[in-house]
Amino acid sequence: MLRLNNCKKLRKLPASFGKLKNLYHLFMEKTAITELPETFGMLSNLRTLKMAQSLQVPQISETSEPATIVEMKVLPSSFSDLSLLVEFNARAWKISGKIPDDFEKLLSLEVLNLSQNDFHSLPSNMRGLHVLKKLELSQCKLLKVLPPLPESLQELNAANCMSLNGISDLSNLQNLMQIDFANCEKLVDVPGVEHLKSLKRLYMGGCSSRASAVIQKLNKVALRNLRNFSIPGSEIPNWFTRDEVCFSKKKYNAIKSVIIAVVISNNLQVEHDSRYDGLPVIFEVQAKILRANIAVYTHTMNLRGIPCTEEDQLFLCRYPDYNQLVFILEDGDKIQVVRRDPPYDHRIMLKKCGIHLVYENDDDYDGEESSLNENLHTVTQRLKNYVEEMRDSSSL
């Protein structure tokens, strides 16, 4: 193991570095190294490589020198020889151009983080990375297309990929649990999303207004399995209770879940602490359980994807009965949704919120419901109807 983290004056690794045959784990984050030696691929036992850099925001002043052309950075051709590499983190390394197709030779790779880089395309087919579980591509602002991805993938993060306009069919990704396309404003479809049986979280806040059509593609079982999703939207379903709900224990029907919907906006004109730039999650909204008007539990909601637009975004979170927000409820408890006080990020506004309690038999029917009276629809069918209405209104 070799740790070089925060060696900020270290600019280069020697060619002899490749002779470290017993090196398993290399940590070289936040250094001044800008390229790897061609001998790097000789590290035949390397399992972990973390070389992420801090994302630097240039400060411009009247006395600043003219900007210099940033040199394109590519990985050495021998990099694909690291066949035992399990985790690779090259966040903000300014890798440019095209990630070569022989990247598929990294057969042991499970975690790949290429976020905040400048490449415009990935390997034409990544299915050869057959044990890859987590792929991080956030803020790769030149990336236009996602190629075919391996069936092993569990998490896909392509948030803030502003140029992304095409995705290969995801139907084969039966292990995929989380997709983050927040602020991919050119993206209008996610082919194959309706076939993803393991999907739990789908974030499309800040995308095209047609993003609601992606949610609409999900059948009732898939939509019921979603724990979190976000899409552009300014309204909460009218059958949600606004702001605060009182839990009433039912004798024969146990509570099965709590669904919370919030509408968030981002005021880009408000001054803010730059430390919060680039954060993936909004920390401003909390759900509380009040017992005799005393907060006995406070939960910061996982609202992933800070919108890059001032347009309203709808976030929906479903908490199952094993979540503490549900299983500690006692008769007469109140659930309320509030903005954090004091706030972390003054730009974020909580504009609306609503809560719905789901009891046994409220959401258990998987059959066709179109012939039923709307008052008899399951909770998930009512959500499908609502998203359908959003899609129709956005197409006008």
Contacts in CASP RR format, 6 or more apart in sequence:
PFRMAT RR
TARGET T0000
AUTHOR 0000-0000-0000
METHOD contacts of the structure
MODEL  1
MLRLNNCKKLRKLPASFGKLKNLYHLFMEKTAITELPETFGMLSNLRTLK
MAQSLQVPQISETSEPATIVEMKVLPSSFSDLSLLVEFNARAWKISGKIP
DDFEKLLSLEVLNLSQNDFHSLPSNMRGLHVLKKLELSQCKLLKVLPPLP
ESLQELNAANCMSLNGISDLSNLQNLMQIDFANCEKLVDVPGVEHLKSLK
RLYMGGCSSRASAVIQKLNKVALRNLRNFSIPGSEIPNWFTRDEVCFSKK
KYNAIKSVIIAVVISNNLQVEHDSRYDGLPVIFEVQAKILRANIAVYTHT
MNLRGIPCTEEDQLFLCRYPDYNQLVFILEDGDKIQVVRRDPPYDHRIML
KKCGIHLVYENDDDYDGEESSLNENLHTVTQRLKNYVEEMRDSSSL
1 23 0 8 1.000
1 24 0 8 1.000
1 25 0 8 1.000
1 26 0 8 1.000
1 27 0 8 1.000
2 20 0 8 1.000
2 23 0 8 1.000
2 25 0 8 1.000
2 26 0 8 1.000
2 27 0 8 1.000
2 28 0 8 1.000
3 27 0 8 1.000
4 10 0 8 1.000
4 26 0 8 1.000
4 27 0 8 1.000
4 28 0 8 1.000
4 31 0 8 1.000
5 27 0 8 1.000
5 28 0 8 1.000
5 29 0 8 1.000
5 30 0 8 1.000
5 31 0 8 1.000
6 29 0 8 1.000
6 30 0 8 1.000
6 31 0 8 1.000
7 28 0 8 1.000
7 31 0 8 1.000
7 32 0 8 1.000
8 30 0 8 1.000
8 31 0 8 1.000
8 32 0 8 1.000
9 32 0 8 1.000
10 28 0 8 1.000
10 31 0 8 1.000
10 32 0 8 1.000
10 33 0 8 1.000
11 31 0 8 1.000
11 32 0 8 1.000
11 33 0 8 1.000
11 34 0 8 1.000
12 33 0 8 1.000
12 35 0 8 1.000
13 33 0 8 1.000
13 36 0 8 1.000
13 37 0 8 1.000
13 40 0 8 1.000
14 37 0 8 1.000
15 37 0 8 1.000
15 38 0 8 1.000
15 39 0 8 1.000
16 39 0 8 1.000
17 37 0 8 1.000
17 39 0 8 1.000
17 40 0 8 1.000
17 43 0 8 1.000
18 37 0 8 1.000
18 39 0 8 1.000
18 40 0 8 1.000
18 41 0 8 1.000
18 42 0 8 1.000
18 43 0 8 1.000
19 39 0 8 1.000
19 42 0 8 1.000
20 43 0 8 1.000
21 42 0 8 1.000
21 43 0 8 1.000
21 44 0 8 1.000
21 45 0 8 1.000
22 45 0 8 1.000
23 43 0 8 1.000
23 45 0 8 1.000
23 46 0 8 1.000
24 45 0 8 1.000
24 46 0 8 1.000
24 47 0 8 1.000
24 48 0 8 1.000
25 46 0 8 1.000
25 47 0 8 1.000
25 48 0 8 1.000
26 43 0 8 1.000
26 46 0 8 1.000
26 48 0 8 1.000
26 49 0 8 1.000
26 50 0 8 1.000
26 51 0 8 1.000
27 48 0 8 1.000
27 50 0 8 1.000
28 50 0 8 1.000
28 51 0 8 1.000
29 50 0 8 1.000
29 51 0 8 1.000
29 52 0 8 1.000
29 53 0 8 1.000
29 89 0 8 1.000
30 52 0 8 1.000
30 53 0 8 1.000
30 54 0 8 1.000
31 51 0 8 1.000
31 53 0 8 1.000
33 51 0 8 1.000
34 71 0 8 1.000
34 73 0 8 1.000
35 73 0 8 1.000
35 76 0 8 1.000
36 75 0 8 1.000
36 76 0 8 1.000
36 79 0 8 1.000
37 76 0 8 1.000
38 76 0 8 1.000
38 77 0 8 1.000
38 78 0 8 1.000
39 78 0 8 1.000
40 76 0 8 1.000
40 78 0 8 1.000
40 79 0 8 1.000
40 82 0 8 1.000
41 76 0 8 1.000
41 78 0 8 1.000
41 79 0 8 1.000
41 81 0 8 1.000
41 82 0 8 1.000
42 78 0 8 1.000
42 81 0 8 1.000
43 82 0 8 1.000
44 81 0 8 1.000
44 82 0 8 1.000
44 83 0 8 1.000
44 84 0 8 1.000
45 84 0 8 1.000
46 82 0 8 1.000
46 84 0 8 1.000
46 85 0 8 1.000
47 84 0 8 1.000
47 85 0 8 1.000
47 86 0 8 1.000
47 87 0 8 1.000
47 108 0 8 1.000
48 85 0 8 1.000
48 86 0 8 1.000
48 87 0 8 1.000
49 82 0 8 1.000
49 85 0 8 1.000
49 87 0 8 1.000
49 88 0 8 1.000
49 89 0 8 1.000
49 90 0 8 1.000
50 87 0 8 1.000
50 89 0 8 1.000
51 89 0 8 1.000
51 90 0 8 1.000
51 93 0 8 1.000
52 89 0 8 1.000
52 90 0 8 1.000
52 91 0 8 1.000
52 92 0 8 1.000
52 93 0 8 1.000
52 113 0 8 1.000
53 91 0 8 1.000
53 92 0 8 1.000
53 93 0 8 1.000
53 94 0 8 1.000
54 92 0 8 1.000
55 91 0 8 1.000
55 92 0 8 1.000
55 116 0 8 1.000
55 139 0 8 1.000
55 278 0 8 1.000
56 92 0 8 1.000
57 274 0 8 1.000
57 277 0 8 1.000
58 67 0 8 1.000
70 94 0 8 1.000
70 118 0 8 1.000
72 96 0 8 1.000
72 97 0 8 1.000
72 118 0 8 1.000
73 93 0 8 1.000
73 94 0 8 1.000
73 95 0 8 1.000
73 96 0 8 1.000
73 118 0 8 1.000
74 95 0 8 1.000
74 96 0 8 1.000
74 97 0 8 1.000
75 95 0 8 1.000
75 99 0 8 1.000
75 100 0 8 1.000
77 100 0 8 1.000
79 103 0 8 1.000
80 100 0 8 1.000
80 102 0 8 1.000
80 103 0 8 1.000
80 104 0 8 1.000
80 105 0 8 1.000
80 106 0 8 1.000
81 105 0 8 1.000
82 106 0 8 1.000
83 105 0 8 1.000
83 106 0 8 1.000
83 107 0 8 1.000
83 108 0 8 1.000
84 108 0 8 1.000
85 106 0 8 1.000
85 108 0 8 1.000
85 109 0 8 1.000
86 108 0 8 1.000
86 109 0 8 1.000
86 110 0 8 1.000
86 111 0 8 1.000
87 109 0 8 1.000
87 110 0 8 1.000
87 111 0 8 1.000
87 112 0 8 1.000
88 106 0 8 1.000
88 109 0 8 1.000
88 111 0 8 1.000
88 112 0 8 1.000
88 113 0 8 1.000
89 111 0 8 1.000
89 113 0 8 1.000
90 113 0 8 1.000
90 114 0 8 1.000
90 117 0 8 1.000
91 113 0 8 1.000
91 114 0 8 1.000
91 115 0 8 1.000
91 116 0 8 1.000
91 117 0 8 1.000
91 136 0 8 1.000
92 115 0 8 1.000
92 116 0 8 1.000
92 117 0 8 1.000
93 117 0 8 1.000
94 117 0 8 1.000
94 118 0 8 1.000
95 114 0 8 1.000
95 117 0 8 1.000
95 118 0 8 1.000
95 119 0 8 1.000
96 117 0 8 1.000
96 118 0 8 1.000
96 119 0 8 1.000
97 118 0 8 1.000
97 119 0 8 1.000
97 120 0 8 1.000
97 121 0 8 1.000
98 119 0 8 1.000
98 120 0 8 1.000
98 121 0 8 1.000
98 122 0 8 1.000
99 114 0 8 1.000
99 119 0 8 1.000
99 121 0 8 1.000
99 122 0 8 1.000
99 123 0 8 1.000
100 123 0 8 1.000
101 123 0 8 1.000
101 124 0 8 1.000
101 125 0 8 1.000
102 123 0 8 1.000
103 122 0 8 1.000
103 123 0 8 1.000
103 126 0 8 1.000
103 129 0 8 1.000
104 123 0 8 1.000
104 125 0 8 1.000
104 126 0 8 1.000
104 127 0 8 1.000
104 128 0 8 1.000
104 129 0 8 1.000
106 129 0 8 1.000
107 128 0 8 1.000
107 129 0 8 1.000
107 130 0 8 1.000
107 131 0 8 1.000
108 131 0 8 1.000
109 129 0 8 1.000
109 131 0 8 1.000
109 132 0 8 1.000
110 131 0 8 1.000
110 132 0 8 1.000
110 133 0 8 1.000
110 134 0 8 1.000
111 132 0 8 1.000
111 133 0 8 1.000
111 134 0 8 1.000
112 129 0 8 1.000
112 132 0 8 1.000
112 134 0 8 1.000
112 135 0 8 1.000
112 136 0 8 1.000
113 134 0 8 1.000
113 136 0 8 1.000
114 136 0 8 1.000
114 137 0 8 1.000
114 140 0 8 1.000
115 136 0 8 1.000
115 137 0 8 1.000
115 138 0 8 1.000
115 139 0 8 1.000
115 140 0 8 1.000
115 157 0 8 1.000
116 138 0 8 1.000
116 139 0 8 1.000
116 140 0 8 1.000
117 140 0 8 1.000
118 140 0 8 1.000
118 141 0 8 1.000
118 142 0 8 1.000
119 140 0 8 1.000
119 142 0 8 1.000
119 143 0 8 1.000
120 142 0 8 1.000
120 143 0 8 1.000
120 144 0 8 1.000
121 143 0 8 1.000
121 144 0 8 1.000
121 145 0 8 1.000
122 137 0 8 1.000
122 143 0 8 1.000
122 145 0 8 1.000
122 146 0 8 1.000
122 147 0 8 1.000
123 147 0 8 1.000
124 147 0 8 1.000
125 147 0 8 1.000
125 148 0 8 1.000
126 132 0 8 1.000
126 147 0 8 1.000
126 148 0 8 1.000
126 149 0 8 1.000
126 150 0 8 1.000
127 148 0 8 1.000
127 149 0 8 1.000
127 150 0 8 1.000
127 151 0 8 1.000
128 150 0 8 1.000
129 150 0 8 1.000
129 152 0 8 1.000
130 150 0 8 1.000
130 151 0 8 1.000
130 152 0 8 1.000
131 150 0 8 1.000
131 152 0 8 1.000
132 149 0 8 1.000
132 150 0 8 1.000
132 152 0 8 1.000
132 153 0 8 1.000
133 152 0 8 1.000
133 153 0 8 1.000
133 154 0 8 1.000
133 155 0 8 1.000
133 175 0 8 1.000
134 153 0 8 1.000
134 154 0 8 1.000
134 155 0 8 1.000
135 149 0 8 1.000
135 153 0 8 1.000
135 155 0 8 1.000
135 156 0 8 1.000
135 157 0 8 1.000
136 157 0 8 1.000
137 143 0 8 1.000
137 146 0 8 1.000
137 156 0 8 1.000
137 157 0 8 1.000
137 158 0 8 1.000
137 161 0 8 1.000
138 157 0 8 1.000
138 158 0 8 1.000
138 159 0 8 1.000
138 160 0 8 1.000
138 161 0 8 1.000
138 180 0 8 1.000
138 280 0 8 1.000
139 159 0 8 1.000
139 160 0 8 1.000
139 161 0 8 1.000
139 278 0 8 1.000
140 158 0 8 1.000
140 161 0 8 1.000
141 160 0 8 1.000
141 161 0 8 1.000
141 162 0 8 1.000
141 163 0 8 1.000
142 163 0 8 1.000
143 158 0 8 1.000
143 161 0 8 1.000
143 163 0 8 1.000
143 164 0 8 1.000
144 163 0 8 1.000
144 164 0 8 1.000
144 165 0 8 1.000
144 166 0 8 1.000
145 164 0 8 1.000
145 165 0 8 1.000
145 166 0 8 1.000
145 167 0 8 1.000
145 168 0 8 1.000
146 158 0 8 1.000
146 164 0 8 1.000
146 166 0 8 1.000
146 167 0 8 1.000
146 168 0 8 1.000
147 168 0 8 1.000
148 168 0 8 1.000
148 169 0 8 1.000
149 156 0 8 1.000
149 168 0 8 1.000
149 170 0 8 1.000
149 173 0 8 1.000
150 173 0 8 1.000
151 172 0 8 1.000
151 173 0 8 1.000
151 174 0 8 1.000
151 175 0 8 1.000
152 175 0 8 1.000
153 173 0 8 1.000
153 175 0 8 1.000
153 176 0 8 1.000
154 175 0 8 1.000
154 176 0 8 1.000
154 177 0 8 1.000
154 178 0 8 1.000
154 198 0 8 1.000
155 176 0 8 1.000
155 177 0 8 1.000
155 178 0 8 1.000
156 173 0 8 1.000
156 176 0 8 1.000
156 178 0 8 1.000
156 179 0 8 1.000
156 180 0 8 1.000
157 178 0 8 1.000
157 180 0 8 1.000
157 280 0 8 1.000
158 164 0 8 1.000
158 180 0 8 1.000
158 181 0 8 1.000
158 184 0 8 1.000
159 180 0 8 1.000
159 181 0 8 1.000
159 182 0 8 1.000
159 183 0 8 1.000
159 184 0 8 1.000
159 203 0 8 1.000
159 280 0 8 1.000
159 304 0 8 1.000
159 305 0 8 1.000
160 182 0 8 1.000
160 183 0 8 1.000
160 184 0 8 1.000
160 308 0 8 1.000
161 181 0 8 1.000
161 184 0 8 1.000
162 183 0 8 1.000
162 184 0 8 1.000
162 185 0 8 1.000
162 186 0 8 1.000
163 186 0 8 1.000
164 181 0 8 1.000
164 184 0 8 1.000
164 186 0 8 1.000
164 187 0 8 1.000
165 186 0 8 1.000
165 187 0 8 1.000
165 188 0 8 1.000
166 187 0 8 1.000
167 187 0 8 1.000
167 189 0 8 1.000
167 190 0 8 1.000
167 191 0 8 1.000
168 191 0 8 1.000
169 191 0 8 1.000
169 192 0 8 1.000
170 176 0 8 1.000
170 190 0 8 1.000
170 191 0 8 1.000
170 192 0 8 1.000
170 193 0 8 1.000
170 195 0 8 1.000
170 196 0 8 1.000
171 191 0 8 1.000
171 192 0 8 1.000
171 195 0 8 1.000
171 196 0 8 1.000
173 196 0 8 1.000
174 195 0 8 1.000
174 196 0 8 1.000
174 197 0 8 1.000
174 198 0 8 1.000
175 198 0 8 1.000
176 196 0 8 1.000
176 198 0 8 1.000
176 199 0 8 1.000
177 198 0 8 1.000
177 199 0 8 1.000
177 200 0 8 1.000
177 201 0 8 1.000
178 199 0 8 1.000
178 200 0 8 1.000
178 201 0 8 1.000
178 202 0 8 1.000
179 190 0 8 1.000
179 193 0 8 1.000
179 199 0 8 1.000
179 201 0 8 1.000
179 202 0 8 1.000
179 203 0 8 1.000
180 201 0 8 1.000
180 203 0 8 1.000
180 280 0 8 1.000
180 304 0 8 1.000
180 305 0 8 1.000
181 187 0 8 1.000
181 190 0 8 1.000
181 203 0 8 1.000
181 204 0 8 1.000
181 205 0 8 1.000
181 207 0 8 1.000
182 203 0 8 1.000
182 204 0 8 1.000
182 205 0 8 1.000
182 206 0 8 1.000
182 207 0 8 1.000
182 230 0 8 1.000
182 304 0 8 1.000
182 305 0 8 1.000
182 306 0 8 1.000
182 307 0 8 1.000
183 205 0 8 1.000
183 206 0 8 1.000
183 207 0 8 1.000
183 305 0 8 1.000
183 307 0 8 1.000
183 308 0 8 1.000
183 309 0 8 1.000
184 204 0 8 1.000
184 206 0 8 1.000
184 207 0 8 1.000
185 206 0 8 1.000
185 207 0 8 1.000
185 208 0 8 1.000
185 308 0 8 1.000
185 309 0 8 1.000
186 208 0 8 1.000
187 204 0 8 1.000
187 207 0 8 1.000
187 208 0 8 1.000
187 211 0 8 1.000
188 207 0 8 1.000
188 208 0 8 1.000
188 210 0 8 1.000
188 211 0 8 1.000
188 213 0 8 1.000
189 210 0 8 1.000
189 213 0 8 1.000
189 214 0 8 1.000
190 204 0 8 1.000
190 214 0 8 1.000
192 217 0 8 1.000
193 199 0 8 1.000
193 202 0 8 1.000
193 214 0 8 1.000
193 217 0 8 1.000
193 218 0 8 1.000
194 217 0 8 1.000
194 218 0 8 1.000
194 219 0 8 1.000
194 222 0 8 1.000
196 222 0 8 1.000
197 222 0 8 1.000
197 225 0 8 1.000
199 218 0 8 1.000
199 222 0 8 1.000
199 225 0 8 1.000
199 226 0 8 1.000
200 225 0 8 1.000
200 226 0 8 1.000
200 227 0 8 1.000
200 228 0 8 1.000
201 226 0 8 1.000
201 227 0 8 1.000
201 228 0 8 1.000
201 229 0 8 1.000
201 304 0 8 1.000
202 214 0 8 1.000
202 215 0 8 1.000
202 226 0 8 1.000
202 228 0 8 1.000
202 229 0 8 1.000
202 230 0 8 1.000
203 228 0 8 1.000
203 229 0 8 1.000
203 230 0 8 1.000
203 304 0 8 1.000
203 305 0 8 1.000
204 211 0 8 1.000
204 214 0 8 1.000
204 215 0 8 1.000
204 229 0 8 1.000
204 230 0 8 1.000
204 231 0 8 1.000
204 232 0 8 1.000
205 211 0 8 1.000
205 230 0 8 1.000
205 231 0 8 1.000
205 232 0 8 1.000
205 305 0 8 1.000
205 307 0 8 1.000
205 313 0 8 1.000
206 232 0 8 1.000
206 307 0 8 1.000
206 308 0 8 1.000
206 309 0 8 1.000
206 311 0 8 1.000
206 313 0 8 1.000
207 231 0 8 1.000
207 232 0 8 1.000
208 232 0 8 1.000
209 232 0 8 1.000
209 233 0 8 1.000
209 394 0 8 1.000
210 391 0 8 1.000
210 394 0 8 1.000
210 395 0 8 1.000
211 231 0 8 1.000
211 232 0 8 1.000
212 231 0 8 1.000
212 232 0 8 1.000
212 233 0 8 1.000
212 387 0 8 1.000
212 390 0 8 1.000
212 391 0 8 1.000
212 394 0 8 1.000
213 391 0 8 1.000
214 231 0 8 1.000
215 223 0 8 1.000
215 229 0 8 1.000
215 231 0 8 1.000
215 387 0 8 1.000
216 384 0 8 1.000
216 387 0 8 1.000
216 388 0 8 1.000
216 391 0 8 1.000
218 226 0 8 1.000
218 384 0 8 1.000
220 366 0 8 1.000
220 367 0 8 1.000
220 378 0 8 1.000
220 380 0 8 1.000
220 381 0 8 1.000
220 384 0 8 1.000
221 366 0 8 1.000
223 380 0 8 1.000
223 383 0 8 1.000
223 384 0 8 1.000
224 363 0 8 1.000
224 380 0 8 1.000
226 318 0 8 1.000
227 317 0 8 1.000
227 318 0 8 1.000
227 319 0 8 1.000
227 320 0 8 1.000
228 302 0 8 1.000
228 304 0 8 1.000
228 315 0 8 1.000
228 316 0 8 1.000
228 317 0 8 1.000
228 318 0 8 1.000
229 315 0 8 1.000
229 316 0 8 1.000
230 303 0 8 1.000
230 304 0 8 1.000
230 305 0 8 1.000
230 313 0 8 1.000
230 314 0 8 1.000
230 315 0 8 1.000
230 316 0 8 1.000
231 313 0 8 1.000
231 314 0 8 1.000
231 387 0 8 1.000
231 390 0 8 1.000
232 311 0 8 1.000
232 312 0 8 1.000
232 313 0 8 1.000
232 314 0 8 1.000
232 394 0 8 1.000
233 263 0 8 1.000
233 311 0 8 1.000
233 312 0 8 1.000
233 313 0 8 1.000
233 314 0 8 1.000
233 390 0 8 1.000
234 263 0 8 1.000
234 311 0 8 1.000
234 312 0 8 1.000
234 314 0 8 1.000
234 351 0 8 1.000
234 352 0 8 1.000
235 263 0 8 1.000
235 314 0 8 1.000
235 352 0 8 1.000
235 390 0 8 1.000
236 242 0 8 1.000
236 261 0 8 1.000
236 262 0 8 1.000
236 263 0 8 1.000
236 314 0 8 1.000
236 352 0 8 1.000
236 353 0 8 1.000
236 354 0 8 1.000
237 261 0 8 1.000
237 356 0 8 1.000
237 382 0 8 1.000
237 383 0 8 1.000
237 386 0 8 1.000
239 356 0 8 1.000
239 382 0 8 1.000
240 259 0 8 1.000
240 261 0 8 1.000
240 354 0 8 1.000
240 355 0 8 1.000
240 356 0 8 1.000
241 354 0 8 1.000
241 355 0 8 1.000
241 356 0 8 1.000
242 352 0 8 1.000
242 353 0 8 1.000
242 354 0 8 1.000
243 336 0 8 1.000
243 337 0 8 1.000
243 353 0 8 1.000
243 354 0 8 1.000
243 355 0 8 1.000
244 334 0 8 1.000
244 335 0 8 1.000
244 336 0 8 1.000
244 337 0 8 1.000
244 355 0 8 1.000
245 334 0 8 1.000
245 335 0 8 1.000
245 336 0 8 1.000
245 354 0 8 1.000
245 355 0 8 1.000
245 356 0 8 1.000
245 357 0 8 1.000
246 332 0 8 1.000
246 333 0 8 1.000
246 334 0 8 1.000
247 255 0 8 1.000
247 329 0 8 1.000
247 330 0 8 1.000
247 331 0 8 1.000
247 332 0 8 1.000
247 333 0 8 1.000
247 334 0 8 1.000
247 335 0 8 1.000
247 357 0 8 1.000
248 331 0 8 1.000
248 332 0 8 1.000
249 255 0 8 1.000
249 329 0 8 1.000
249 330 0 8 1.000
249 331 0 8 1.000
249 332 0 8 1.000
250 359 0 8 1.000
252 360 0 8 1.000
253 359 0 8 1.000
253 360 0 8 1.000
253 361 0 8 1.000
253 362 0 8 1.000
254 321 0 8 1.000
254 359 0 8 1.000
254 360 0 8 1.000
255 321 0 8 1.000
255 326 0 8 1.000
255 329 0 8 1.000
255 357 0 8 1.000
255 358 0 8 1.000
255 359 0 8 1.000
255 360 0 8 1.000
256 320 0 8 1.000
256 321 0 8 1.000
256 358 0 8 1.000
256 359 0 8 1.000
256 360 0 8 1.000
256 362 0 8 1.000
256 363 0 8 1.000
257 318 0 8 1.000
257 319 0 8 1.000
257 320 0 8 1.000
257 321 0 8 1.000
257 326 0 8 1.000
257 358 0 8 1.000
257 363 0 8 1.000
258 318 0 8 1.000
258 319 0 8 1.000
258 323 0 8 1.000
258 325 0 8 1.000
258 326 0 8 1.000
258 335 0 8 1.000
258 355 0 8 1.000
258 356 0 8 1.000
258 357 0 8 1.000
258 358 0 8 1.000
259 316 0 8 1.000
259 317 0 8 1.000
259 318 0 8 1.000
259 319 0 8 1.000
259 355 0 8 1.000
259 356 0 8 1.000
259 357 0 8 1.000
259 358 0 8 1.000
259 379 0 8 1.000
260 287 0 8 1.000
260 301 0 8 1.000
260 316 0 8 1.000
260 317 0 8 1.000
260 319 0 8 1.000
260 337 0 8 1.000
260 353 0 8 1.000
260 354 0 8 1.000
260 355 0 8 1.000
261 314 0 8 1.000
261 315 0 8 1.000
261 316 0 8 1.000
261 317 0 8 1.000
261 353 0 8 1.000
261 354 0 8 1.000
261 355 0 8 1.000
261 356 0 8 1.000
262 285 0 8 1.000
262 301 0 8 1.000
262 303 0 8 1.000
262 314 0 8 1.000
262 315 0 8 1.000
262 337 0 8 1.000
262 350 0 8 1.000
262 352 0 8 1.000
262 353 0 8 1.000
262 354 0 8 1.000
263 312 0 8 1.000
263 313 0 8 1.000
263 314 0 8 1.000
263 315 0 8 1.000
263 350 0 8 1.000
263 351 0 8 1.000
263 352 0 8 1.000
263 353 0 8 1.000
264 282 0 8 1.000
264 284 0 8 1.000
264 285 0 8 1.000
264 303 0 8 1.000
264 307 0 8 1.000
264 312 0 8 1.000
264 313 0 8 1.000
264 315 0 8 1.000
264 348 0 8 1.000
264 349 0 8 1.000
264 350 0 8 1.000
264 351 0 8 1.000
265 307 0 8 1.000
265 310 0 8 1.000
265 311 0 8 1.000
265 312 0 8 1.000
265 313 0 8 1.000
265 348 0 8 1.000
265 349 0 8 1.000
265 351 0 8 1.000
266 306 0 8 1.000
266 307 0 8 1.000
266 308 0 8 1.000
266 309 0 8 1.000
266 310 0 8 1.000
266 347 0 8 1.000
266 348 0 8 1.000
266 349 0 8 1.000
267 310 0 8 1.000
267 347 0 8 1.000
267 348 0 8 1.000
267 349 0 8 1.000
268 310 0 8 1.000
268 347 0 8 1.000
270 346 0 8 1.000
270 347 0 8 1.000
271 346 0 8 1.000
272 345 0 8 1.000
272 346 0 8 1.000
272 347 0 8 1.000
273 345 0 8 1.000
276 344 0 8 1.000
276 345 0 8 1.000
278 306 0 8 1.000
279 306 0 8 1.000
279 345 0 8 1.000
280 304 0 8 1.000
280 305 0 8 1.000
280 306 0 8 1.000
281 302 0 8 1.000
281 303 0 8 1.000
281 304 0 8 1.000
281 305 0 8 1.000
281 306 0 8 1.000
282 301 0 8 1.000
282 303 0 8 1.000
282 304 0 8 1.000
282 305 0 8 1.000
282 306 0 8 1.000
282 345 0 8 1.000
282 348 0 8 1.000
283 300 0 8 1.000
283 340 0 8 1.000
283 344 0 8 1.000
283 345 0 8 1.000
284 303 0 8 1.000
284 339 0 8 1.000
284 340 0 8 1.000
284 343 0 8 1.000
284 344 0 8 1.000
284 345 0 8 1.000
284 348 0 8 1.000
284 350 0 8 1.000
285 300 0 8 1.000
285 301 0 8 1.000
285 303 0 8 1.000
285 337 0 8 1.000
285 338 0 8 1.000
285 339 0 8 1.000
285 340 0 8 1.000
285 350 0 8 1.000
285 353 0 8 1.000
286 298 0 8 1.000
286 299 0 8 1.000
286 300 0 8 1.000
286 301 0 8 1.000
286 337 0 8 1.000
286 338 0 8 1.000
286 339 0 8 1.000
286 340 0 8 1.000
287 298 0 8 1.000
287 299 0 8 1.000
287 301 0 8 1.000
287 325 0 8 1.000
287 335 0 8 1.000
287 336 0 8 1.000
287 337 0 8 1.000
288 295 0 8 1.000
288 297 0 8 1.000
288 298 0 8 1.000
288 299 0 8 1.000
288 335 0 8 1.000
288 336 0 8 1.000
288 337 0 8 1.000
288 338 0 8 1.000
289 295 0 8 1.000
289 296 0 8 1.000
289 297 0 8 1.000
289 298 0 8 1.000
289 325 0 8 1.000
289 328 0 8 1.000
289 329 0 8 1.000
289 333 0 8 1.000
289 334 0 8 1.000
289 335 0 8 1.000
290 296 0 8 1.000
290 333 0 8 1.000
290 334 0 8 1.000
290 335 0 8 1.000
290 336 0 8 1.000
291 330 0 8 1.000
291 332 0 8 1.000
291 333 0 8 1.000
291 334 0 8 1.000
296 328 0 8 1.000
296 333 0 8 1.000
297 324 0 8 1.000
297 325 0 8 1.000
297 328 0 8 1.000
299 324 0 8 1.000
299 325 0 8 1.000
300 340 0 8 1.000
301 315 0 8 1.000
301 317 0 8 1.000
301 337 0 8 1.000
302 317 0 8 1.000
303 315 0 8 1.000
303 317 0 8 1.000
306 345 0 8 1.000
306 348 0 8 1.000
307 313 0 8 1.000
312 351 0 8 1.000
316 383 0 8 1.000
319 325 0 8 1.000
319 326 0 8 1.000
320 326 0 8 1.000
321 327 0 8 1.000
325 335 0 8 1.000
329 335 0 8 1.000
335 355 0 8 1.000
337 350 0 8 1.000
337 353 0 8 1.000
337 354 0 8 1.000
337 355 0 8 1.000
338 350 0 8 1.000
339 350 0 8 1.000
356 379 0 8 1.000
358 379 0 8 1.000
362 378 0 8 1.000
362 379 0 8 1.000
363 378 0 8 1.000
363 379 0 8 1.000
363 380 0 8 1.000
364 378 0 8 1.000
365 378 0 8 1.000
369 376 0 8 1.000
369 377 0 8 1.000
369 378 0 8 1.000
369 381 0 8 1.000
374 382 0 8 1.000
374 385 0 8 1.000
377 385 0 8 1.000
END
